[in-house]
Amino acid sequence: MAASGGSLKELVMAGLGVYTLTRERIESIVSGMVERGGIKQSDAGAVIDKLAGRADNERRVLTDIVREQMDFTMRNLGVVTRDDLMALAQRIERIENLLDT
């Protein structure tokens, strides 16, 4: 896959922020690169698939990082979660059942 200077820069820039790109935008970028001769038409599909896969993976990783940070922050602040409340409600229900018998 040969790439001209401008096309290579565009591909690198797309790679840096690939998690923000939709498959349609990736296809548009690659199509432009094909039109300018930056990459071969025969390579376009593989490039699109690779960048789209990378975008999906980076979105998953970013989501996991944000989720972990939120959990960490909530634990440090002592925020009660829905699971905590549900566990407490179940415990109260068990105690009520014991008292009723």
Number of C-alpha atoms within 10 A of each C-alpha: 10 11 17 13 10 12 20 15 12 18 20 12 11 19 16 11 11 23 20 14 17 14 17 11 15 21 19 13 17 26 19 15 22 18 12 14 14 21 21 17 15 10 13 17 14 11 17 20 14 12 23 21 15 15 23 18 14 16 16 13 13 13 12 12 12 12 12 12 12 12 14 12 12 13 12 9 9 9 11 10 12 9 9 11 11 11 12 12 12 12 12 12 12 12 11 11 10 9 8 7 5
